[in-house]
Amino acid sequence: MSPIVKRKGEKFTLPSKYLLFILTILCAVMMLLTFNTDFLSAPLNAISSVLIVPFQNGVSAAGGELTSRTKQLAQVRELLIENAKLQEQVDALTIENTTLQQNRFELNNLRELYSLDAQYEDYEKTGARIISKDSGNWFDTFVINKGSDDGIEVDMNVLAGSGLVGRVTEVGPSWAKVVSIVSDQSSLSGMVLSTSDNLIVEGNLISYGDGYINFSMLQDDQETVVVGDKIVTSNISDKYLPGILVGYISSINTDANNLTKSGTLTPAVDFSHLQEVLVIMTKKQTVNDVY
């Protein structure tokens, strides 16, 4: 075998068979060192502890945080769904409770109307619902859902609560307008039930702000009329049927002429919370009707 001669100007090259032989020897030595000593494992472990372990810890922490966040989001989603269901139940119960309260209120109104109907059983009546009213706090003027098609006529008397509300003043085919006794437009002839003394009841919205309406022209020569006496419509009233409860005397004053008395009444009807009324289908007979 001729020796390897490097000629001037040529690069040194190692034949591949020699290179393979050297690498094989090197691998064998490395394997012996690895199996029999910690020559390489210790440095590699040190390197891995410095570089790889922190990276693994970071990946593990990130994975744990991601898992925790995922669970929290799932819990939040479940809570939102549960909250929506609970809100639906609350809404349903609120509607049901409101309906029950409304039904109870209407039942109480119907009971009052039934009792009122029994008190004035001699008169034919029909029930009606209030569908609109003038602006303001009181039902001084309002419209009901029955009219001429139902037999309603002008001057028919209207009842609610415990007594007189007012009278019909206008009529349409399916509606009628009612002016109540607390209206400034209202005036009627009343009578003290216990003494049969006559007086004039006058509506006054300012006074009704304190819960009263006014009366005047009471002739009480015997000084027998007292606070608490019932006032009813009198026989001489031109628009109202006799004997309908108007209210109760709440105060009495002697007028400057010392001949008559005036004062205030507490109406028998709550004009703040009207919903349903009774219309008496019989009108007061006038002199022209009789003759």
Secondary structure by P-SEA (a helix, b strand, c coil): cccccccccbbbbccaaaaaaaaaaaaaaaaaaaacccccaaaaaaaaaaccaaaaaaaaaaaaaaaaaaaaaaaaaaaaaaaaaaaaaaaaaaaaaaaaaaaaaaaaaaaaaaaaaaaaccccbbbbbbcccccccccccccccccccccccccbbbbccccccbbbccccccbbbbbccccccbbbbbbcccccbbbbbbbbaaaaaacccccccccccccccccccccccccccccccccccccccccccccccccccccccccccccccccbbbbcccccccccccc
